[in-house]
Amino acid sequence: MISVIVPTHNRRGLLEKKLRALETQQGEFEVVVVADGCSDDTVDFLQTYQPPYPLELIQTPGLGAAGARNRGAEIARGDILLFSDDDVIPQPGWIEAHQKAQQKPRTVAVGRLELPLELRGSGAAELKGPRVFWWNITGNNTSMPKALFDEVGGYDPSFSSYGGEDPDLGYRLMKAGARLVFVREALALHEAFDYRSKAMEKARQAGAAHVRVWKKHNDPRIAWALGVHPALVALKLALLPSFKGLWGPRGDYELAYAWGASEAWNPPSAS
């Protein structure tokens, strides 16, 4: 059985859309919703919602995505964990595609992720394959055996703000010898519409968080793969102010990302 782990924070409308999309999925699965510091009507909705699949609700006091996903994984009854955020809407055949991909041991299956047309180029997550790497493992559309997740220690809850928790987990799964596969049929739509107003802030936070991932593991491959190596950051900061307009919104995102990484590499000295 698959346990779908869904952390959520004050996005009741998106969460309901996701859960209702799951009502038409085939296959054996349960859904574990982790209401993380919710102050809207999310919990009221979940306590009255009666889906055709088993649903578990946990309330946590604002742990952040990493901590919330860990709590969901702790109570999950399935042998397979499928991490999928509240703004990721599964398309037909999603559960079955992940179940099929999990026939071989130690598999980490990353599904296809597409953005609505309005969000393409915004910096929000989109993944169309045909290959995936450890840094593509995210909490949006990824399944793995619960035993493997536990073996590597789950998410690192010290990544409690935006960014860092996914590549940190992906790197540890890669080091543990996980079998990484792209599952084109496991399609989900990433409706990250609130990303537009926060894109630059999130880009800066992600740049800083990815430097933390490199410092934690001290493997230069991380800095190159995540684009936060000091040489790359210096090059971006030198070129992007003049040429970012050629990339549109993506150029703004990359510049903000480089600034966040630069600040993490060179924190301001205390006065």
Secondary structure as UniProt FT lines:
FT   STRAND          2..8
FT   HELIX           12..22
FT   TURN            23..24
FT   STRAND          29..36
FT   HELIX           42..48
FT   STRAND          55..60
FT   HELIX           65..75
FT   STRAND          80..83
FT   TURN            86..87
FT   STRAND          88..90
FT   TURN            92..93
FT   HELIX           94..101
FT   TURN            102..103
FT   TURN            105..106
FT   STRAND          107..114
FT   HELIX           117..119
FT   TURN            120..121
FT   HELIX           134..136
FT   STRAND          142..145
FT   HELIX           146..151
FT   TURN            152..153
FT   TURN            157..158
FT   HELIX           165..175
FT   TURN            176..177
FT   STRAND          179..190
FT   TURN            193..194
FT   HELIX           195..217
FT   HELIX           220..225
FT   TURN            226..227
FT   HELIX           230..243
FT   HELIX           244..247
FT   HELIX           249..265
//
